[in-house]
Amino acid sequence: MRSPFYLLDLDRAPNTVLVRTKDRDHTRGELLGQAAALGNRLKAVGVAPEDTVIVCLDSGPLFVAAVAGCWFANATPVLIDPLVRKECGRAVQMTRARAIIQSRSYGTDDLGIPELNPEAGMAVPAAPLPARNQASPVLFLFTSGSTGAPTLVPKNFQQLDVEVQFLSTLFASPTYVATMAPWCHIFGLIVSLLVPARSGGICDISAGISPLGLLRLALEKNTDLVVAVPAVYQVMAKYLEGGKTPARLKNCRFVTSGAPLHPALRSRLQTLTGCEITDLYGSTEAGGVAYKNDDGPWLVQPHVQARIADDQSLEVRSPSVSMGTPDDFYRMGDLARAEGPGFVLLGRADDIVKIGGRRTSLGEITEALESHPGVAGAAVLAQKIRGALRLVAFVEPHAPDLSEASIRAFLKERLADHKVPAIVHMIVHMPRTPAGKIDRQRLSAAMSGEC
């Protein structure tokens, strides 16, 4: 039996700061007291051991108190991104949750369960802190997954702990982490919160949703790690290229995940800041799988086994995988090929379409587009236009003079004719999901309106 509190390390050095916001610092002892009070309130409204509780909160001290408060009640938190709070009702149905914790009312009164505000109250935590079986979930993540269907992904102590241990080593136990990655998602939860918590460090979220605020933190504080998605680093690079601020950072590393990091963006950031950039690859269901610090192949994390099936599908076996049994290999949904000590991703398995009777990889076309030095981001869809399936490319330009003709000429030098998109849309800002991935559904909806 292990206490899940070890993941947050709240009972160690209670006077030390764990979360820094715009307003003030929040110590481990303060957050533990808030969590104990919330745990008592959960029990008072009828939450029993092994019940689930919806946690719909932004990153911050209340998030920490809510998750730990569920553990005090021996309940299991279900993490919901407030940006998609409409999913709360679905999550309640899927989990039979007994309560919901949120700082503001979002019209969830009709869910038929108690609604708790995490801000009220402090209590002295009982000792020892509650423990639970290592195989039992300590939390659930709510994700659309790779299929687009809502999925509840359980995470037990070991699945989280093995990643925290590896990343703490990879990032040299960071003690000051500036972040914009949301904690309700697996990337932000582990890298932005659990890794610095284990290292006795500080999670600084005072930048809010400002990429330039995050950059200022990296410049002004003794920051070990900056955590964000590629779209945030894109804004930083554009700002720095204007020469508006001293750029060289000491002993700081950038880390990103959730969407591919464009090679040109990596090069620009490294030149502008002198920082190493680590890209993490994985999924909510599989956990962390691989990493890289350059544009070479992905390097498999030491606790992961990876193989490439006959159809080029990437499969992994790892203690971090939440689906199947520990002996199963889990299909990532990506195509890959072996290269050197690791692998290269070739796009999504469901991105293979037939155009004119020939198999075509949308990922291959996207990769070719993003190799253009004037392209900041790209996406390729297969859309029916006047009854026939056609390739449509969406391009976010980095260079102001980029044209559809130059894009098509560039692709014709690198791809077979049937792989060159019939339509190229230049788009000022690529729509993205809260996790930083390109929102292909919005692109498809916009295209459907034109067809």
Secondary structure, DSSP 8 states (H G I E B T S, - for coil): -B-GGGGTTTTSSTTSEEEE-SS-EEEHHHHHHHHHHHHHHHHHTT--TT-EEEE---SSHHHHHHHHHHHHTT-EEEE--GGGGGGHHHHHHHHT-SEEE-SS--S-GGG-S-EE-TTS------SS---B-TTSEEEEEEE-TTTSS-EEEEEEHHHHHHHHHHHHHHTT--SEEEE-S-TTSHHIIIIIIIHHHHTT-EEE-TTTT-HHHHHHHHHHS--SEEE--HHHHHHHHHHHHTT-S----SS-EEEE-SS---HHHHHHHHHHH--EEEEEEEETTTEEEEEESSSS-BEE-TT-EEEE-TTSEEEEE-TT--SS-TTS-EEEEEEEEEETTEEEEEEEGGGEEEETTEEEEHHHHHHHHHTSTTEEEEEEEEEEETTEEEEEEEEEESSTT--HHHHHHHHHTTS-GGGS-SEEEE-SS--B-TTS-B-HHHHHHHHHHH-
